[in-house]
Amino acid sequence: MSNETKSGSGIEHLLKRHWFTLLVAIIAIVFIVINRTQTKINFLFAEVDTSQWLALTVAAVLGLLVGVFLGRK
């Protein structure tokens, strides 16, 4: 079997198995990119002025990490 056949079937398998995850990731990336304004974030006793895209990226990465660690058996 050639490498092209293996990689093609691997991509197809990935898309069939994880299509929803990929769709959510694409939507999240688009949402993060279009939110580029400055915002004020209050967390517990701290207040920070930052870009919305940065805050959304941090929240997405933290959510991903929590999902990965909770999903392990």
N, C-alpha and C positions, 0 to 999 in steps of 0.2 A: 504494500500500500504506500502511496506517496504521501509526503508531508502535507500537501494541499488538501488531500482527502481527509486526513486526520484533523487538521486545523478547522476545516469547513464543518465537519461533523461535531467538533468540539464547540464551535460557536453556536451551531444549531441547538445542541444539547443545552448550552448555557441559556440561550434565549427561551427555549421551551420550559426549562426548569425554573428560571428566575425572572420571567418577564415582568411580573408585578413589581419586584424589587427594583429592576432597572427603570421601569416607568416612574416610580416614585422618586428615584434618584434624579432622573432627568427633570421632572417637575420641580423638585427642590432646587436644583442648580439654576433653572430659569428664574424661579421666584427670588433666589438670592441675588442674581445678577441685576434684576430690574429694580431692586430696593437699594438704592445707593445714597439715600439722604442721611444726614446726621440725625441722631436721636439721643435722648437721655434715658439711661437705664438705671433703675433703682433695684438693688438686690440687697436684702437685709438692711444693713446700715450704710451701705456704700452707694454712691451715685457717680455714674460715669457717662461722659459724652463720647459717643463713638459712632461709627458708620453702621447703618442698619445691616449691610451685607456682612460685616464682620460679626455682629451679634448673632445673626442668623446662621452663619457658618459655624460658629462656636457651638450654638445650640444643636445644630445638625450632627456635628462630630460627637458631641457628648451623648446625644441620643443613639447614635450608631454604636458607640462603645458600650453603653448600657445594654443595648439589644444583643450585642455580641456576647458579652459576659453572662447575661441572664439566659441566653439561648444555649450555652454549653451544658453538657450533661456530665 
